[in-house]
Amino acid sequence: MTEAIAAADTAWILAAFAAVSLMVPGLAMFYGGMVGIKNTLNMAMMTFGAFAVVGVLWILFGYSAVLGNSLGGIGLLGDPFEYFGSSDLLTAPTEPGLPPALVSGFQLLFAVITVALISGAVADRMKFGAWMLFAGIWATIVYFPVAHWVFAFDSEDGSLVGGWIANTLGAIDFAGGTAVHINAGVAALALVLVLGKRGLFPNPPRPHNLPLTVLGSGMLFFGWFGFNGGSALAAGNSASVVILNTVAAAAAGICGWLIVEKLRAGHATSLGASSGLIAALVGITPACGAVSPIGALIIGAAAGSVCCLAVSLKFRFGVDDSLDVVGIHLVGGILGTVLIGLLADPAAPNGVAGLFYGGGLDVLWRQVVAVLAVLAFTFVVTLVIAKLIDMTLGLRVPAESELEGLDVSVHGEMAYVLELAGAEAGKPVRPDEAVAAAESLTADAARAHAND
């Protein structure tokens, strides 16, 4: 690699890092708009709280545990003390290539986003302190090992031994279908089973600010180009194909979700469009380097339509996945990862052939094993973590706090400070009082109009 090429690659990953960093506030907005007016800030705090805790742990030992030399050479966990404190990442590479500090920063955001995704499943009812503790423990015991399995590749000279899924099994996961989305989705399921249902399930407050959710989904969409495209780790044809496949899947995912939604409920909604977009992006994440643009359209449409059907199953099974993390990230992640075994095009950057391209079942069985391994490990370990925290600190806020809303009861803040006619000047009005007053004023206006 020449110095010019290395500089171009570094510039591209720096841009990708900036794009992915925007996914943190994007997720806060996406989730914040979907909850009731009294829990908006709590959702944002759970996202930024995950960023804070996981970011610190990553700098201390997370990078080493994920991308360090595998302990015992068996591919289960990188040596957490090899780069402890990240001080060894300050030195520029001796040969032209990506700076290790940039790789670490880029992967730090992957860890943050994965943990933050889980928070959507436990909206409206989880203690903030318990969430912060869960985020740190889960990242250490679950995410770091699984990310090592998937993202740590053996070095060409044999000096570095990576994870077993990437190397021994040889499954394909370009940007995190297993390590990010399946991992977060099945963890959300385990955590919800321990935490229990909201008191108002299955009739919680409607999303209070859908424009905020749409804006958040747009920010996530922008960040996803860095998430997927940056995973090519170079500015070239592979990143270009990945970006094309990502946008193709996104468009098809919105179409798939809206068609199913229209057929089932008679309406094509903005929340459906935002959800279909995210579902498709989840589905294409592992496959973006393995399929053709037509394959990306198929994966996007399948993810949008199947996830639309999947989210309604929580009511049938009585699992209160508040913001559909399981229905979108778990189902979409499994779908995208397994479909690689059918749709992988040898002309794509990964260079492998799926069943439909004459490759037989070789790729498919590897993808299925990778999915099952992450499902089993993450579900069991997350269940244990959640049970232990529930038995000690307690996972759930008191019933009165749940009814009052976590913004006020936990954080002492309100997302919207409103003043009503007749209220004391400058005195903030609580959201529930504002909503009741607005409904009263609307009713008065309707009666006056009828009398006229």
ABEGO torsion letter per residue (X at the ends): XBAAAAAAAAAAAAAAAAAAAAAAAAAAAAAAAABBAAAAAAAAAAAAAAAAAAAAAAAAAAAAAAABBBBGGAGABBBAAAABGGAAAABBBABBEBBAAAAAAAAAAAAAAAAAAAAAAABGABBAAAAAAAAAAAAAAAAAAAAAAAABBBBAAGABBBBAAAAAAGBBBAAGAAAAAAAAAAAAAAAAAAAEBBAAOABBBBBABAAAAAAAAAAAAAAAAAAAAAAAGBBBAAAAAAAAAAAAAAAAAAAAAAAAAAAAAGBBBAAAAAAAAAAAAAAAAAAAAABBAAAAAAAAAAAAAAAAAAAAAAAAAGBBBAAGAAAAAAAAAAAAAAAAAAABBAABAAGBBBAAAGAEAAAAAAAAAAAAAAAAAAAAAAAAAAAAAAABAEABBBAAAAAAEAAAAAAGBBABBBBBBGBBBGBBBBAAAAAAAAAAAAAAAAAAAAAX
